Amino acid sequence: HGQHCPACQMAYPDFIDAAEEAYGMIKFGHVDTSNEYLLGSRFRIYAIPHFMIFYPGGEKVYQRERYSRTFLNVASAYVPDLSIKIDQDWIKSNQKSKAPLDFEGQKLAILFSNRLVTPPMWAGVSCAFQNNTENIAIAFCNDQNISQLFNVSTYPTILLIDGAKRLIYNGRNKFPEIKKKICDFFNGISDESRSKSNTITQLDDIPSLEDFSQKCKGKGRFCVVQGGGNNQASADFLAIANKYRHDNFQFFICSSEKCPLDYVSKFSNQQNPKIWIFHHKNDAAI
């Protein structure tokens, strides 16, 4: 796109809508060819707006309608489907006993559909949970007889199974919301428990770094810590914690004097509180 391009400005809102709906599944980016001459030349951009799809092993010029749904559908077609196919053979090999649909010890997220192939959005979900540490299997079923065994009669239906525990997803068909619900379900987080939990936890009361890691690692949630600030959450931090209390975040405050995280104490003080965001899997923070 360019700075003085009316057609670019007209396409941009739909481009943004597609990016928000596919957040976490497909990366959307933009290049201002008014400034990035070398990139424009490298990809032979002779007219703007110009759209390209990059995927493992190749690239393709996008020449379809400039609508958010079309952007999303075309780009999603390049997302590989890694979901398990639920059919009669799979049922026979995975039942733990002669009892019908006994999947003790298994964690399954199944999309029941009347489509012949896995929808692109569900393919994205299958990629997001590939090799996950919780052993959550993403599956797809379009066999009506098997759907009836699970008491599923409407399509599409997403059923989450954790042993004997079952839940039907009733949210919107948006990748970030589906992914979040799957993480919450298998981590034992319900909407009710979220609403009853405190928005911000006092980190000084946690006895050790090991306890902090247990709260933040492998739970599907990013821990956010405010260090310093006289042991009081700043107005901005409190507002953010309230706004995102139902999302995949857990908020803490940590005083400079008693904080168990040495580096948080070192770089934070009462006059200059700092915010730290901890990765939920890796030993990394910003």
Salt bridges, closest charged atoms under 4 A:
GLU21 OE2 - ARG69 NH2 2.59
GLU21 OE1 - LYS174 NZ 3.56
GLU65 OE1 - ARG64 NE 3.42
GLU134 OE1 - LYS107 NZ 3.48
GLU177 OE2 - ARG172 NH2 2.32
ASP184 OD2 - LYS180 NZ 3.24
ASP184 OD1 - ARG194 NH2 2.77
ASP191 OD2 - LYS181 NZ 3.62
GLU192 OE2 - LYS196 NZ 3.01
